[in-house]
């Protein structure tokens, strides 16, 4: 069994929880988190260091960013979906 994937799942969920906490503590807004993640995703997709990489590689690099954006959107609506639900949504919309 590859332990990297469950460890990464935990990391993504922890980061999503930290984002929710920052909103709850009024340090950031959902919109600010979304804007920051969207800027990061755009930078990844046009990153010259990834030149020559396949589109699927770029999408793989962008996956955690998109997952956190999805988690942020769900948190804004009061939801806290599972990793599987978040990953499924990212897969459908990518």
N, C-alpha and C positions, 0 to 999 in steps of 0.2 A: 504494500500500500504506500502510495506517495503521500507523505505528510505535508508537502508544500501547499497543496490546494486547501485542505482544511485550515491550515495556519493562515493562509491569505484570506479565506472567508472570514475568519475571526478578526483579522486586521481590518478588513473593509467594514464589518459591522461595528467594530470599535470606533473607527473614524466617523461613521455615520452617527453614532451615539455622541461623539464629541461635538459634531456639528449641531445636533439637536440641543445639547447643553449650552453651547455658545449662544444660540437663539434664545433659549429659556432665560439665560442670564443677561440678555439684551446686549451682548458684546458684538453680535452680528445679526443681520436679518437673513431670512431665507433668500431674498433677492440678492444680497451681497455674496452669499455662498454660491448661488447659482451663477452669478456673473463671473466669479473667480474660477469656478470649475469650467465654465464655458470657454473662458480665455485660455485655460490650461489645455483643454481638449483641442482647441484651434491651433495652439502652438505645437502640440504633439503631431497633429495631422499634417502640418507643413514643416516640421523639423527637418533641417537639412542633414542632420546626423542619421536620419532614417531613410535618406535617399538610397534608392536601390533595394529597399525592403518592399516586400509584397504589401498589397492593400490589407490582407488578413493580418500581417504583422503589425501594421499601424493600428488596426482595429483592436488587436490584442493589447497593445500598449494603452489605448484609450479606454479599454473596458472598465478598469477600476474608477476612472473619472466619471464615466457615464453611469456606473452603478451608484456612485455617491450623489450624482445629480438626481437620479431617480429616487434615491432614499430621501434626499432633501425635499423633493416635490411631495413625496408621500407624507413626510413629517409635517409639511405645511398644511396638509389636509387632515392631520391628526392621526395618520397611520404609521405603522411600524412593521412593514412587511418582512418576511423571512428572506434570507439570502437567495434561496431558490426562486422566490417570486421576483425579487429584484433582477436576478440574472436572466430570468425568462423574459422580463419586460425589455431589458437591454438588448437581448438577442432578437426580439421581434422588431425593435425600432431602429436597429443599426443597419 
